Amino acid sequence: MKSELKTRPLQSLADAYAGHELRVKPEYQRGTVWKLPQKQGLIDSLLRGYQIPLFYVHLEARPNHYTEEIEKTAWLVDGQQRLAAIVGYRQNEFGLPDPKKAKPGSVLPPGATEVPPWTGKKFEELEPAEKERLLGRELLVIEMTAEHPNEVRDLFIRLQAGTPLTAQEKRDAWSGDFTNFVIRHAGKPGHSLSNPKRFFSLFPRSRVLTVDDGVHYVDGLAETRKFFAGLV
């Protein structure tokens, strides 16, 4: 397999996906499954200028027996959920949330000090400068060619093999005094603020757990922090 890193404007990628020029493999792609908060979080990240993960595209060369020329088909290997969300937002299927009203467990951390100008807006409601900035975002794309289609399938499986963050790990990542309070009093292994109270010694200590795919570290204080987080 050969690959090359390129940049593509968001509008170009979205148009190609919406026009079925950038295709998906239905036999191993799962279809669109993202929930609304995930879609909103992606668009909000793009408007904030945050970098998002790479898109992977397989360029498959096929002979056209009529024209006797080699044609290329672009297959989207990874990035379907993101492109579907971008296209949905451009088509005004949903608006953006208010970070100050975000519910616990949302991809947007609550307690943001500034409310961005795109809060609560659909695409058609954005200021012209915001629309231009969003559509002009340069996104990173890995374009690949493969000698055998199984190489692409293998890559797809590897890309989906990561371990997602748990709900508690997401809560730990939120900024603010309450998160530090929870870590300080409930404890978190390895954290500089961790100073758990004796009461929480009743909870199981951290331990090593062996499972089928290797040795994993289990944070025994996670349930304690989860208990604290549930008090608000």
Secondary structure, 3 states (H helix, E strand, C coil): CEEEEEEEEHHHHHHHHHCCCEECCCCCCCCCCCCHHHHHHHHHHHHCCCCCCCEEEEEEEEEECCCCEEEEEEEEEECHHHHHHHHHHHCCCCCCCCHHHCCCCCCCCCCCCCCCCCCCCCHHHCCHHHHHHHHCCEEEEEEEECCCHHHHHHHHHHHCCCCCCCHHHHHHHCCCHHHHHHHHHHCCCCCCCCCCCHHHHHCCCCEEEEECCEEEEECCCHHHHHHHHCCC
